[in-house]
């Protein structure tokens, strides 16, 4: 055997699973024994069986050998070789170098603290189960169009009942949001709630705190007016009344008897405080009236696959029975947790990966510190070797020091994580789901402990290997830390730092470009000096004819205020809830089947809507006093509708008929009288969809938003708006009161949040990389002081010396940039779902980030280069 390498074909290669010294001592014998036994075995099949047994024996014995060594190493030997002595010596060593210790601990603590903070959010949002028993069994229902591939959460009431009857392994409940006005408790208040087909509390695996849950018997036309209230509603608005069952709530002028109180903390869906029966039939909705969502629970007696198969069957049956509304429609299930976090999953994993890169850079910096520090410990390590310490013994001592640094940094990082998590929660947008679950608990502490072990390995193993392997007692340890191998390791670490820094900078740059593109999108409405609020009129007192005039009266009173330039009402306003999608007949062309009809966003509005929101009329006219109930029905389309459906003709004067009604019994044929510019629906990322505006006087919607355009210099009109609404109807409440600047900021908030965090991580990474670069170049200058002095003494110019030192830092930086571009070509693709208007390989960002890193490289290397060019030859020649 030569150099510890046993010869013997595949078997000899297999012996590499043993420790090196074991192979040196027994490798040749094992190979020879293997050959002898193989030659004694008869038949091809017999030799094949023997080889399998031999492989298993080798692996088992190697595992046993390594296990014994790990146990011996963990026990720390006996006497002065024990763990206690290692720890005490490490403590003394680190205390003698407080500057180095502090720098290492602070660097790692920042990296660990940031990583644990992000992990806390990831753990709370993505990894923790939902707060319901057996939450893995909870699902949400989707409908998928097999022709277009589009998915929707919207279902109709008959869908829910058909699935309940045909899929016994699935408990299902449908719901839609409701925002009734609560009266009788002081000022009118809006209550967030849900209209449900079946009890939501029991579906989630919970039991009411008091009374009963709603059930299917309540969901009938003219059914009982019963309600379940949330625990917080019961405690805060009903003063925790123990006799609450049987009390009456008046919601939008309708009495509801309280029959149950939900358990504490339950508010599904969407922060609901009250649950009311759907009472199917009261609203006239049937097949095709998709105004509900549905959630379910897969029973223990059924599997996900079985339920999915049954859903496929009921989908096919509904398509056959009702082809007009269910053609090419299939039901699908998705885990509720996956659905709730779908919009933030990718971004949070990207953030965790980004902060992990920062931690890697921090570890690389500390590893470089340890490699540089090794130069001052050459004599110490060589002396220990002279006194008989083995290479493994020296490595263990060095790893103990690294472990202590990591342990202190881990404790400090965990403390920082408490503050960091609170800061993240404060910065996060309000609609980030499950943020209340982001808490530093047992799993986070366990993660921190694992991180400490990992960090010890990341920054401690390489220096320990170099210092223990480079021992040369005969030379007093000279040449160990300054060896070419150590220098190559430092440069490799620096290349990795630069590569990771470039990846982070590229991600931050792409998100910044995304924000620029989002801000450049034409929103189709004014943002400055515009306020809005929502108001809902109760059905029992406002019919379809009286709704429009009442809203016009609010509009007229507001426009009389001195600080108001315009006011208008609309349903389905920009960046808001309350959007209606309607299949639409284009009556200027041959009729098509309902599933093939174009879909328009239907937006009832008032005559003052355009002026109040700042939306531009492209041609034709807008609504005015002529457009009332009983007059010619008119409509206005947007530019997207013209592009998609009227590119070959002028829409003005053509007839159009949506299949959705509100207050009036029938949907009229509307004559198109105008075209307005496109308005974003949910956010700047959305492609404009065809929209149809109709006068609310001819539609009868009883809930929507009042927009107010303020005159220059006016502060706010909301207090006056409250007074005006109260004077017209004291039972009405204003809610969702915001400025359009706040609305736009909220729409952009997720991108701003993730961009800010990624930019912070990138900046930290850049600073760490610059510090690492400076340290490596400065140490190289120190090691080459004598050489530099000789060069200067022989006539080398300052510029030559400066260039030589700059190249010392420039080479690893350029290599790091090239490696970083390769890494980024894969990593940046993960950002694709977060980007808008910019590709992952955007040349502007790539060039800018590369130039930034090169500039930082020059600056970081210039300081030691300048110092090197001024080295006095006489003193340099005396240096050792």
C-alpha positions in Angstrom: 0.0 0.0 0.0 1.4 3.4 -0.9 0.4 6.7 0.7 -2.5 5.0 2.5 -4.1 4.0 -0.9 -5.0 0.2 -0.9 -4.8 -1.4 -4.3 -7.4 -3.9 -5.2 -9.9 -2.6 -7.8 -13.3 -1.7 -6.6 -12.8 -3.4 -3.2 -9.7 -1.3 -2.6 -11.6 1.9 -3.5 -14.4 0.8 -1.1 -11.9 0.8 1.8 -11.8 4.6 1.7 -14.8 4.5 4.0 -12.4 3.6 6.8 -10.2 6.3 8.5 -6.8 7.0 6.9 -4.7 5.4 9.6 -6.9 2.3 9.6 -6.3 1.9 5.9 -2.6 2.3 6.3 -2.4 -0.4 8.9 -4.9 -3.0 7.6 -5.7 -2.0 4.0 -3.2 -4.3 2.2 -4.2 -7.3 4.4 -7.9 -6.7 3.8 -7.3 -6.5 0.0 -5.3 -9.7 0.0 -7.9 -11.5 2.1 -10.6 -10.4 -0.3 -8.6 -11.7 -3.3 -8.1 -15.1 -1.6 -11.7 -15.5 -0.7 -12.9 -14.4 -4.1 -10.6 -17.0 -5.8 -11.9 -19.7 -3.6 -15.6 -18.9 -4.5 -17.0 -20.9 -7.3 -19.3 -19.8 -10.1 -20.2 -16.3 -11.4 -23.3 -16.2 -9.2 -21.4 -17.2 -6.1 -18.8 -14.5 -6.7 -21.5 -11.9 -7.2 -23.2 -12.9 -3.9 -19.8 -12.8 -2.1 -19.1 -9.3 -3.4 -22.4 -8.1 -2.0 -21.7 -9.7 1.4 -18.2 -8.2 1.4 -19.5 -4.7 0.6 -22.0 -5.0 3.5 -19.3 -6.2 5.9 -17.0 -3.3 5.0 -19.7 -0.7 5.5 -20.7 -2.2 8.8 -17.2 -2.4 10.1 -16.4 1.1 8.9 -19.5 2.4 10.7 -18.4 0.6 13.9 -14.9 2.0 13.6 -16.0 5.6 13.1 -18.5 5.2 16.0 -15.8 4.1 18.4 -13.6 7.0 17.4 -16.5 9.6 17.7 -17.3 8.2 21.2 -13.7 8.4 22.2 -13.3 11.9 20.9 -16.6 13.0 22.6 -15.4 11.6 25.9 -12.3 13.7 25.5 -9.8 11.1 26.7 -8.5 11.2 30.3 -6.7 13.6 32.5 -5.4 16.8 30.9 -6.7 15.7 27.5 -10.4 16.0 28.6 -13.0 18.3 27.3 -12.9 20.5 30.4 -9.2 21.3 29.7 -10.0 22.0 26.0 -12.8 24.4 27.0 -10.8 26.2 29.7 -7.8 26.6 27.4 -10.1 27.9 24.6 -11.6 30.5 27.0 -8.1 31.7 28.1 -7.0 31.9 24.4 -10.0 33.9 23.4 -9.7 36.2 26.4 -6.1 37.0 25.4 -7.3 38.3 22.1 -10.4 40.3 22.9 -10.4 42.3 19.6 -10.4 39.2 17.5 -13.0 37.5 19.7 -15.3 40.5 19.6 -15.0 40.9 15.8 -15.8 37.2 15.3 -18.7 37.0 17.7 -20.3 40.2 16.4 -20.0 39.2 12.8 -21.5 35.8 13.4 -24.1 37.1 15.8 -25.4 39.5 13.2 -25.6 36.7 10.7 -27.2 34.2 13.1 -29.7 36.8 14.4 -30.8 37.8 10.9 -31.1 34.2 9.9 -33.1 33.2 13.0 -35.4 36.3 12.6 -36.3 35.3 9.0 -36.6 31.7 10.0 -39.0 32.7 12.7 -41.3 34.3 10.2 -40.9 31.4 7.7 -41.7 28.9 10.5 -44.7 30.8 11.7 -46.2 31.5 8.2 -45.2 28.5 6.2 -44.3 25.6 8.5 -46.5 25.8 11.5 -49.8 24.0 11.1 -53.1 25.9 11.0 -54.6 26.5 14.5 -57.2 23.7 14.0 -57.3 20.1 15.0 -56.0 17.8 12.2 -55.4 20.9 10.1 -53.7 18.9 7.3 -57.1 17.5 6.4 -58.5 21.0 5.7 -58.8 21.9 2.0 -60.2 24.7 -0.2 -62.2 24.1 -3.4 -61.2 25.4 -6.8 -62.9 25.2 -10.2 -60.6 24.8 -13.2 -61.5 25.4 -16.8 -60.1 22.5 -18.7 -60.0 24.5 -22.0 -58.3 27.7 -20.8 -56.5 26.3 -17.7 -57.8 29.2 -15.6 -58.7 28.5 -11.9 -61.3 30.2 -9.7 -62.4 29.9 -6.1 -65.9 31.0 -7.0 -68.7 28.4 -6.8 -72.5 28.6 -6.7 -74.8 27.3 -4.0 -76.0 24.2 -6.0 -72.3 23.2 -6.5 -71.8 23.0 -2.7 -75.0 20.9 -2.2 -74.2 18.6 -5.1 -70.7 17.9 -3.8 -72.0 17.3 -0.3 -74.4 14.7 -1.6 -72.0 13.0 -4.0 -68.7 13.0 -2.1 -69.3 11.4 1.3 -65.6 11.5 2.4 -65.6 15.3 2.2 -67.3 17.7 4.6 -67.9 21.0 2.7 -69.2 24.4 3.5 -69.7 27.4 1.3 -69.4 31.0 2.4 -69.4 34.6 1.1 -68.4 37.7 2.9 -70.8 40.1 4.4 -70.3 43.5 6.0 -73.7 44.4 7.7 -74.1 47.6 9.8 -74.6 46.9 13.5 -77.0 49.3 15.3 -78.2 49.5 18.9 -74.6 49.8 20.4 -74.0 53.5 20.1 -72.8 54.7 16.7 -73.5 52.4 13.8 -70.6 50.0 13.2 -69.6 47.7 10.4 -69.3 44.1 11.4 -67.1 41.7 9.4 -68.9 38.4 8.9 -69.8 35.5 6.6 -73.0 34.0 5.1 -72.5 30.3 5.3 -74.3 27.1 4.0 -73.2 25.1 7.0 -71.4 25.6 10.4 -67.8 26.8 10.0 -66.9 26.2 13.6 -67.5 22.4 13.6 -66.0 22.0 10.1 -62.7 23.3 11.5 -62.8 20.6 14.2 -63.9 23.0 17.0 -66.9 23.3 19.3 -68.8 26.5 20.1 -68.0 28.0 23.5 -71.7 28.3 24.1 -74.9 27.2 22.2 -74.7 25.6 18.8 -73.2 26.1 15.3 -75.2 26.9 12.2 -76.3 23.9 10.1 -77.9 23.1 6.8 -81.4 23.4 8.2 -80.8 27.2 8.7 -79.8 27.5 5.0 -83.2 27.7 3.4 -85.3 30.4 1.9 -87.1 32.3 4.7 -85.2 30.3 7.2 -84.6 31.3 10.8 -82.8 34.5 11.5 -80.0 33.0 13.7 -76.4 34.0 14.2 -73.2 32.8 15.7 -70.8 35.5 17.1 -67.1 35.4 17.7 -65.5 35.2 21.1 -64.0 38.7 20.8 -67.4 40.1 19.7 -69.0 38.5 22.7 -66.4 39.8 25.1 -66.0 43.3 23.7 -69.4 44.3 22.3 -71.6 42.1 24.4 -69.6 42.5 27.6 -69.2 38.7 27.9 -72.9 38.3 28.8 -73.3 34.7 30.1 -77.0 34.9 29.0 -76.1 36.0 25.5 -78.0 33.1 23.8 -81.3 34.3 22.6 -80.3 38.0 22.5 -81.0 39.8 19.2 -78.6 41.7 17.0 -79.9 44.2 14.5 -77.7 44.0 11.4 -78.6 46.3 8.5 -82.0 46.7 10.0 -82.6 42.9 10.1 -82.9 41.1 13.5 -80.8 38.0 14.1 -81.0 35.8 17.2 -77.7 34.7 18.7 -77.6 30.9 19.0 -73.9 30.3 19.6 -70.6 31.8 20.5 -67.5 30.6 18.7 -64.4 29.4 20.6 -61.7 32.0 21.5 -59.4 32.9 18.5 -61.7 31.5 15.8 -62.5 34.1 13.1 -62.5 32.2 9.8 -62.9 33.5 7.1 -61.1 36.8 7.1 -61.4 38.0 10.7 -65.2 37.3 10.9 -67.1 38.4 14.0 -70.5 37.0 13.0 -71.7 34.0 10.9 -75.2 34.1 9.4 -77.0 31.4 7.3 -76.8 31.8 3.6 -80.6 31.2 3.4 -80.4 30.0 -0.2 -83.4 31.2 -2.3 -83.8 34.6 -0.6 -81.3 36.2 -3.1 -82.5 34.4 -6.2 -79.0 32.9 -6.9 -78.8 29.5 -8.5 -76.6 27.6 -11.0 -74.1 30.0 -12.5 -74.4 32.6 -9.7 -70.9 32.1 -8.4 -70.7 34.4 -5.4 -69.3 31.9 -2.8 -66.1 30.2 -1.9 -65.9 26.7 -0.3 -63.7 25.0 2.3 -63.8 21.4 3.4 -62.3 18.7 5.6 -61.3 15.3 4.3 -62.7 12.7 6.7 -60.4 10.0 8.2 -62.3 7.4 6.2 -61.3 8.8 2.8 -58.1 9.8 1.1 -57.2 12.9 -0.9 -57.1 10.7 -4.1 -60.5 9.2 -3.4 -62.1 12.5 -2.8 -60.5 14.0 -5.9 -61.8 11.1 -8.0 -65.3 11.7 -6.7 -65.0 15.4 -7.5 -64.0 14.6 -11.0 -67.2 12.4 -11.4 -69.6 15.1 -10.0 -67.9 17.7 -12.2 -68.6 15.6 -15.3 -72.2 15.1 -14.2 -72.8 18.8 -13.6 -71.3 19.6 -17.0 -73.7 17.1 -18.6 -76.8 18.4 -16.8 -76.0 22.2 -17.0 -73.7 22.6 -20.0 -74.4 26.4 -20.2 -72.7 27.2 -16.9 -70.5 24.1 -16.1 -68.9 23.3 -19.5 -65.3 22.3 -19.2 -65.4 22.9 -15.4 -63.7 20.6 -13.0 -63.5 20.8 -9.2 -60.1 20.5 -7.5 -58.8 20.6 -3.9 -55.8 22.3 -2.4 -54.5 22.1 1.1 -55.8 25.1 3.1 -52.4 26.0 4.4 -50.8 26.0 1.0 -53.6 28.2 -0.4 -53.3 30.7 2.4 -49.6 31.2 2.0 -49.4 30.8 -1.7 -48.8 34.6 -2.4 -45.8 34.9 0.0 -44.3 31.4 -0.1 -41.7 32.1 -2.8 -40.8 35.5 -1.4 -40.2 34.1 2.2 -38.1 31.2 1.0 -36.0 33.7 -1.1 -35.5 35.8 1.9 -34.4 32.8 4.0 -32.0 31.9 1.2 -30.7 35.4 1.0 -30.1 35.7 4.8 -28.4 32.3 4.6 -26.0 33.7 2.1 -25.2 36.6 4.5 -24.5 34.0 7.2 -22.2 32.1 4.8 -20.3 35.3 4.0 -20.0 36.0 7.8 -18.6 32.5 8.3 -16.2 33.0 5.4 -15.0 36.3 7.0 -14.4 34.6 10.4 -12.7 31.7 8.7 -10.3 34.2 7.0 -9.7 35.8 10.4 -8.8 32.5 11.9 -6.5 31.7 9.0 -4.7 35.0 9.4 -4.6 34.6 13.1 -2.9 31.3 12.7 0.3 33.1 11.8 0.6 34.3 15.4 0.0 30.8 16.7 2.6 28.9 14.7 5.0 28.6 17.7 2.2 27.5 20.1 0.9 24.8 17.8 4.4 23.5 17.0 5.3 23.4 20.6 2.2 21.3 21.3 3.2 19.0 18.5 6.7 18.7 19.9 5.3 17.7 23.2 3.3 14.9 21.6 0.0 16.3 20.7 -1.5 14.5 17.7 -2.9 16.2 14.7 -6.4 15.2 15.7 -5.8 16.5 19.2 -4.7 19.9 17.9 -7.7 20.0 15.5 -10.1 19.3 18.4 -8.7 22.1 20.5 -9.0 24.5 17.6 -12.6 23.4 16.9 -13.4 23.8 20.6 -12.4 27.5 20.3 -14.5 27.9 17.1 -17.4 26.2 18.9 -17.2 28.6 21.8 -17.2 31.6 19.4 -20.2 30.1 17.6 -22.0 29.4 20.9 -21.6 32.9 22.2 -22.6 34.3 18.8 -25.6 31.9 18.8 -26.9 33.2 22.2 -26.4 36.8 21.1 -28.0 36.0 17.8 -31.0 34.5 19.5 -31.4 37.6 21.6 -31.1 39.7 18.4 -33.8 37.5 16.8 -36.4 38.5 19.4 -35.8 42.2 18.4 -35.4 41.3 14.7 -38.7 39.3 14.6 -40.6 42.2 16.2 -39.1 44.6 13.7 -40.0 42.3 10.8 -43.6 42.0 12.0 -43.8 45.8 12.3 -42.4 46.3 8.8 -44.5 43.6 7.1 -47.6 44.5 5.2 -50.8 44.1 7.0 -52.1 41.4 4.6 -49.1 39.1 5.1 -50.9 35.9 6.3 -50.4 34.2 9.6 -47.9 36.7 10.8 -49.3 36.3 14.4 -47.7 32.8 14.4 -44.2 34.3 14.0 -42.9 33.7 17.5 -39.6 32.7 19.0 -40.5 29.3 20.5 -39.1 25.8 20.9 -38.6 25.1 17.2 -36.8 28.4 16.6 -34.5 27.7 19.6 -33.8 24.2 18.2 -33.1 25.8 14.8 -30.6 28.2 16.5 -28.8 25.3 18.2 -28.5 23.5 14.9 -27.3 26.7 13.3 -24.5 27.0 15.9 -23.3 23.5 15.1 -23.4 24.2 11.4 -21.7 27.5 11.8 -18.9 25.9 13.8 -18.3 23.6 11.0 -18.5 26.2 8.3 -15.9 28.6 9.7 -14.0 26.4 12.1 -13.1 23.2 10.2 -11.0 24.7 7.4 -8.7 26.8 9.7 -8.4 23.8 12.1 -7.3 21.5 9.2 -4.7 24.0 8.0 -3.2 24.6 11.4 -3.1 21.0 12.4 -1.9 19.8 9.0 0.8 22.5 8.6 2.6 21.7 11.9 6.4 21.5 11.5 8.0 21.3 14.9 11.6 21.3 13.5 11.0 24.8 12.1 9.2 26.2 15.0 6.0 26.3 13.1 7.3 28.7 10.4 5.6 28.6 7.1 2.4 27.1 8.4 -0.2 29.9 8.2 1.7 31.7 5.5 1.8 28.6 3.2 0.5 28.7 -0.3 -2.3 26.3 0.7 -3.5 28.7 3.4 -3.3 31.6 0.9 -5.3 29.6 -1.6 -7.9 28.9 1.0 -8.2 32.6 2.0 -8.6 33.5 -1.7 -11.2 30.8 -2.3 -13.2 32.0 0.7 -13.0 35.5 -0.7 -14.2 34.4 -4.1 -17.2 32.8 -2.5 -18.0 36.0 -0.5 -17.9 38.1 -3.7 -20.0 35.5 -5.6 -22.7 35.4 -2.9 -22.6 39.2 -2.5 -23.2 39.6 -6.2 -26.2 37.2 -6.1 -27.8 39.2 -3.3 -27.1 42.5 -5.0 -28.6 41.2 -8.2 -31.8 40.1 -6.4 -32.1 43.5 -4.7 -31.5 45.3 -8.0 -34.1 43.3 -9.8 -36.7 44.0 -7.1 -35.8 47.7 -7.3 -36.3 47.7 -11.0 -39.6 45.9 -10.4 -40.7 48.8 -8.1 -39.7 51.3 -10.8 -41.8 49.5 -13.3 -44.7 49.2 -11.0 -44.5 52.9 -10.2 -44.4 53.7 -14.0 -47.7 51.9 -14.7 -50.5 54.1 -15.7 -53.1 53.5 -12.9 -56.0 55.2 -14.7 -56.9 57.3 -11.7 -55.4 60.1 -9.6 -53.7 59.4 -6.4 -53.0 62.7 -4.8 -55.8 64.6 -2.9 -58.3 61.8 -3.2 -60.1 60.1 -0.3 -62.7 57.4 -0.3 -65.0 55.5 2.0 -67.5 52.7 1.7 -71.1 52.8 2.6 -73.8 50.1 2.5 -77.5 50.7 2.4 -79.8 48.0 4.0 -82.1 46.1 1.6 -85.1 46.4 3.9 -85.3 50.2 3.6 -83.7 50.9 0.2 -85.0 49.3 -2.9 -83.4 49.3 -6.3 -85.1 52.5 -7.3 -84.3 54.6 -4.2 -80.7 53.5 -3.9 -79.4 55.7 -6.8 -81.1 58.9 -5.7 -79.9 58.5 -2.1 -76.3 58.0 -3.2 -76.6 61.0 -5.5 -77.8 63.1 -2.6 -74.6 62.2 -0.6 -72.6 63.1 -3.7 -74.3 66.4 -4.1 -73.9 67.4 -0.5 -70.2 66.6 -0.6 -69.6 68.7 -3.7 -71.1 71.7 -1.9 -68.3 71.6 0.7 -65.6 74.3 0.1 -62.7 71.9 0.3 -64.2 69.4 -2.2 -63.6 69.6 -5.9 -65.7 66.6 -6.9 -67.4 63.5 -5.4 -68.7 60.3 -7.0 -69.8 56.8 -6.2 -68.7 53.5 -7.7 -68.8 49.7 -7.2 -65.7 47.8 -8.2 -63.5 50.8 -7.8 -59.7 50.5 -8.3 -57.6 48.5 -5.8 -60.7 47.4 -3.8 -62.9 44.5 -3.1 -66.4 44.3 -4.7 -65.7 43.4 -8.3 -68.3 41.6 -10.5 -67.3 39.5 -13.5 -70.1 38.9 -15.9 -70.6 36.9 -19.0 -71.8 39.3 -21.6 -73.7 39.2 -24.9 -72.3 41.4 -27.6 -75.5 42.1 -29.5 -73.9 43.5 -32.6 -72.7 40.0 -33.6 -74.1 36.4 -33.8 -75.0 34.9 -30.4 -72.6 32.4 -28.9 -73.1 29.8 -26.2 -72.8 31.1 -22.6 -69.4 29.4 -21.9 -67.9 31.2 -25.0 -69.3 34.6 -24.2 -66.7 37.3 -23.3 -66.3 38.2 -19.6 -66.5 41.9 -18.6 -65.8 43.5 -15.2 -69.2 45.1 -14.4 -68.8 48.5 -12.6 -71.9 50.5 -11.7 -71.1 54.1 -11.0 -72.6 57.6 -10.6 -72.4 60.7 -12.7 -69.5 62.2 -10.6 -67.4 59.1 -10.6 -64.9 60.1 -13.4 -64.3 63.6 -12.1 -63.8 62.3 -8.5 -61.4 59.6 -9.4 -59.6 61.4 -12.2 -60.2 58.7 -14.7 -60.1 60.1 -18.3 -62.9 59.9 -20.8 -61.4 58.9 -24.1 -64.4 59.6 -26.4 -68.1 59.7 -26.3 -69.9 60.8 -23.1 -70.2 59.8 -19.4 -73.4 59.3 -17.4 -75.5 62.4 -16.5 -78.9 63.2 -15.1 -80.7 61.7 -18.2 -79.5 58.2 -17.3 -82.1 57.1 -14.8 -84.4 54.2 -14.1 -86.9 54.1 -17.0 -84.7 55.9 -19.5 -82.6 54.3 -22.2 -80.0 52.0 -20.5 -76.5 53.2 -21.4 -73.0 52.0 -20.7 -69.4 52.9 -21.1 -66.6 50.5 -21.9 -62.8 50.8 -21.3 -60.0 50.7 -23.8 -59.2 47.1 -23.0 -62.7 46.1 -24.1 -62.1 48.1 -27.3 -58.8 46.3 -28.0 -60.2 42.9 -27.4 -63.7 43.0 -28.7 -64.1 46.2 -30.9 -60.8 46.5 -32.7 -62.6 46.3 -36.0 -65.5 48.6 -35.3 -66.5 51.7 -33.3 -68.3 50.5 -30.1 -70.3 53.8 -29.7 -74.0 53.1 -30.3 -73.6 49.3 -30.2 -75.7 47.1 -27.8 -74.3 45.0 -25.0 -76.0 42.8 -22.3 -74.3 41.5 -19.2 -75.9 38.4 -17.5 -75.7 39.9 -14.0 -78.4 41.9 -12.3 -78.5 43.5 -8.8 -81.5 45.3 -7.7 -83.6 45.1 -10.8 -85.2 41.9 -11.9 -83.9 41.8 -15.5 -80.7 42.8 -17.1 -81.3 45.4 -19.9 -79.6 45.8 -23.2 -77.2 48.7 -22.7 -76.3 51.1 -25.5 -72.6 52.0 -25.4 -72.2 55.8 -25.2 -68.5 56.2 -24.3 -65.0 54.9 -23.8 -62.8 55.5 -20.8 -59.1 54.7 -20.1 -58.1 51.5 -18.4 -58.0 51.4 -14.6 -56.0 48.8 -12.7 -58.2 46.4 -10.9 -56.1 44.9 -8.0 -52.6 46.3 -8.6 -50.0 47.5 -11.1 -49.1 43.9 -12.0 -52.6 43.2 -13.4 -53.3 43.3 -17.1 -56.3 45.5 -17.8 -59.4 43.4 -18.4 -62.5 44.5 -20.4 -64.8 46.6 -18.2 -68.4 47.8 -18.5 -69.5 50.8 -16.6 -73.3 51.3 -16.1 -75.3 54.0 -14.3 -76.2 52.7 -10.8 -79.6 54.4 -11.3 -80.2 51.6 -13.9 -78.5 48.9 -11.9 -79.5 49.3 -8.2 -76.3 48.3 -6.3 -76.7 49.3 -2.6 -73.0 49.2 -1.5 -69.9 50.8 -2.9 -67.3 53.5 -2.5 -67.7 57.2 -2.4 -64.6 59.0 -3.8 -63.8 62.6 -2.9 -61.4 64.8 -4.8 -60.1 67.5 -2.5 -59.4 71.1 -3.6 -55.8 72.2 -3.4 -54.9 73.0 0.2 -57.8 71.1 1.7 -56.8 68.7 4.5 -59.6 66.2 4.6 -63.4 65.9 4.0 -64.0 62.8 6.0 -65.4 64.5 9.2 -67.8 66.5 7.0 -68.7 63.3 5.1 -69.6 61.5 8.4 -71.8 64.4 9.3 -73.5 64.5 6.0 -74.2 60.8 5.9 -75.5 60.8 9.5 -77.8 63.7 8.7 -79.3 61.8 5.8 -79.5 58.4 7.6 -78.2 58.0 11.2 -78.2 54.2 10.9 -75.4 54.2 8.3 -71.7 53.8 9.0 -68.7 54.9 7.0 -66.0 52.2 6.8 -62.8 51.5 4.9 -61.9 55.1 5.1 -58.6 55.7 3.2 -56.7 58.0 1.0 -55.7 56.8 -2.5 -52.1 57.3 -1.5 -52.6 54.8 1.2 -54.4 52.4 -1.1 -51.5 52.5 -3.7 -48.9 52.1 -0.9 -50.8 49.1 0.4 -50.9 47.5 -3.1 -47.1 48.0 -3.4 -46.4 47.1 0.2 -45.4 43.4 -0.3 -42.9 44.3 -3.0 -41.5 47.2 -0.9 -41.2 44.9 2.1 -39.3 42.1 0.3 -37.2 44.6 -1.6 -36.2 46.5 1.5 -35.1 43.3 3.3 -33.2 42.0 0.4 -31.5 45.3 -0.1 -30.5 45.3 3.6 -29.0 41.8 3.3 -27.2 42.8 0.1 -25.7 45.9 1.7 -24.5 43.8 4.7 -23.1 41.2 2.4 -21.3 44.0 0.4 -19.8 45.4 3.6 -18.7 42.0 4.8 -17.1 41.2 1.4 -15.3 44.5 1.4 -14.0 43.9 4.9 -12.9 40.4 3.9 -11.2 41.7 0.8 -9.4 44.4 2.7 -8.3 41.9 5.4 -6.9 39.4 2.8 -5.0 42.1 0.9 -3.7 43.8 4.0 -2.4 40.4 5.4 -0.8 39.7 2.0 1.0 43.0 2.2 2.2 42.2 5.7 3.5 38.8 4.5 5.3 40.3 1.5 6.8 43.4 3.3 10.3 42.1 2.8 9.7 41.4 -0.8 8.1 44.8 -1.4 11.1 46.5 0.3 13.5 44.7 -2.0 11.5 45.7 -5.0 11.5 49.3 -3.9 15.2 49.2 -3.1 15.9 47.8 -6.6 14.1 50.8 -8.1 10.4 49.7 -8.4 8.1 52.7 -8.8 5.3 53.3 -6.3 2.8 52.7 -9.2 4.2 49.3 -9.9 3.9 48.3 -6.2 0.4 49.6 -6.0 -0.6 47.7 -9.1 0.9 44.5 -7.8 -1.1 44.8 -4.5 -4.3 45.8 -6.3 -4.0 42.7 -8.4 -3.9 40.7 -5.2 -7.4 41.8 -4.5 -8.6 42.2 -8.0 -8.1 38.5 -9.1 -10.4 36.9 -6.5 -13.0 39.7 -6.9 -13.2 39.1 -10.7 -13.4 35.4 -10.2 -16.1 35.9 -7.6 -18.1 38.1 -10.0 -17.9 35.5 -12.7 -18.9 32.8 -10.3 -21.6 35.0 -8.9 -23.1 35.6 -12.4 -23.2 31.8 -12.9 -24.9 31.3 -9.5 -27.3 34.2 -10.2 -28.4 32.7 -13.5 -30.0 29.9 -11.5 -30.9 31.8 -8.3 -32.5 34.8 -10.1 -35.0 32.5 -11.7 -36.5 31.9 -8.3 -37.4 35.6 -8.3 -39.4 35.4 -11.5 -42.8 35.3 -9.8 -41.8 38.4 -7.8 -40.6 40.4 -10.8 -42.7 42.7 -12.9 -41.6 44.4 -16.2 -38.0 43.1 -15.9 -36.3 39.8 -16.7 -34.0 37.9 -14.4 -31.1 38.7 -16.8 -31.8 42.4 -17.1 -28.5 43.8 -18.5 -28.8 47.1 -16.6 -28.9 45.4 -13.3 -26.2 42.9 -14.2 -23.8 45.6 -15.4 -24.6 47.9 -12.5 -24.1 45.3 -9.8 -20.8 44.1 -11.4 -19.4 47.6 -11.6 -20.4 48.3 -8.0 -18.6 45.2 -6.8 -15.5 46.1 -8.9 -15.6 49.6 -7.4 -15.8 48.2 -3.9 -12.9 45.9 -4.7 -10.7 48.8 -5.9 -11.5 50.9 -2.8 -11.0 48.0 -0.4 -7.6 47.1 -2.0 -6.5 50.6 -2.5 -5.8 51.3 1.3 -3.3 48.5 1.8 -1.9 49.1 -1.7 -1.2 52.7 -0.8 0.5 51.6 2.4 2.6 49.1 0.5 3.8 51.7 -1.9 5.2 53.7 1.0 7.1 51.0 2.7 10.6 52.3 3.7 13.2 49.9 2.1 15.5 49.9 5.1 12.8 48.8 7.6 11.3 46.3 5.1 14.7 44.6 4.6 14.9 44.1 8.4 11.4 42.5 8.6 11.2 38.7 9.1 
